[in-house]
């Protein structure tokens, strides 16, 4: 029996990440996973058996066998369709480091991988398995486009590939072998929309006032968010046009230090992380001989995913835009100001307001979202730096019986934003991943050292050292 055509429209929120993308700024989420070599289970495949593990479990994440299909003229949002030429070998690559297999070789290879755009003709993900390290460890570089997964749901998806104990599990196989469903024709996708334009226009004429009248829309948050986004930022030296090259550094900080700050000052772990970033920026500006700004505008993605939305594909993120205090302040005062600022944003529900604005875009013409993506990429509308903090599992994970030792996140860079900071917590530690354009930020190592010094001072302040 012939299968019916299949497609699934992207939400406006997911489509925006395609519209806002530029050739020099691919919006891919990159994460580096470091596993121990071998396996703790006799006969276990270890991390080297990643391809077999994915093959056993990929039917649990259908999106990983779907590609983007764009509608001509952007008359509607792109849609997901099954990839008729799907081949797991196109998405799982292998690299062997030449001797001596040092860490600097891994960093250089990871930078090259993150600089390479994903092939838009295929499902928007890839994994690269790196061996040849002197330590015998195995490194996996995972990349997925922001349009298909947000930072929080990616943890949910990866739990399908990672296990909570060395023995792991084998899921039930699919009822039938996977076969790609045919994609609809462009005419089939456009025709219903053209015939319903008049009806939709009448519906929207009555719907729009109702949307704005509803008490679910937090007005003060809307106003604050809108005001922040339209005010022109004061550019820093890293707010310049960026190219396609990437470099990165990492920093590991015991999570206990941030939890101790939370307990002592009544803030959140995220406030404590932001305090370290703020202090690190202050020291970095000062060491470079730059004029130290009193404030730096920061964009912090925030998950608005509810329990009912866990495990569902797509983006359920919003964000807060606020000014991080980077002037000459004691760390304690810096933390107190951040606590007040983020508390005010939560009370005015700015993050929820951003999500409501994104929700209103569900019925906006896609061509307007294309323009919005371009506007949001301009210096006038953006922040100086992006700081992403993602909580991860606080227990060890395994793949093929091999323990996951470290997790290093690398967020995408945005136009005229040559530096980004991503933080993920895992098994008792917080991992800072710094992404930069080396032509714009040639001294990302110096910033990493400033963050290291700032985190040590914060730990001393909390009494954990």
Secondary structure as UniProt FT lines:
FT   STRAND          8..9
FT   HELIX           12..19
FT   TURN            23..24
FT   STRAND          28..35
FT   TURN            42..43
FT   HELIX           47..49
FT   HELIX           50..57
FT   HELIX           58..60
FT   HELIX           62..65
FT   STRAND          66..69
FT   HELIX           72..74
FT   STRAND          79..82
FT   TURN            84..85
FT   HELIX           88..90
FT   STRAND          92..96
FT   TURN            99..100
FT   HELIX           103..115
FT   TURN            120..121
FT   STRAND          125..131
FT   TURN            134..135
FT   STRAND          138..145
FT   TURN            146..148
FT   HELIX           151..158
FT   TURN            159..161
FT   TURN            166..167
FT   HELIX           186..195
FT   HELIX           197..213
FT   TURN            215..216
FT   HELIX           219..230
FT   TURN            237..238
FT   STRAND          247..254
FT   HELIX           255..265
FT   HELIX           269..288
FT   STRAND          295..303
FT   HELIX           307..309
FT   TURN            310..311
FT   STRAND          317..325
FT   HELIX           331..347
FT   TURN            348..349
FT   HELIX           350..360
FT   HELIX           361..363
FT   HELIX           366..376
FT   TURN            379..381
FT   STRAND          385..390
FT   STRAND          398..399
FT   TURN            400..401
FT   STRAND          402..410
FT   TURN            415..416
FT   STRAND          419..426
FT   TURN            427..428
FT   STRAND          429..436
FT   TURN            438..440
FT   TURN            442..443
FT   HELIX           444..461
FT   TURN            462..463
//
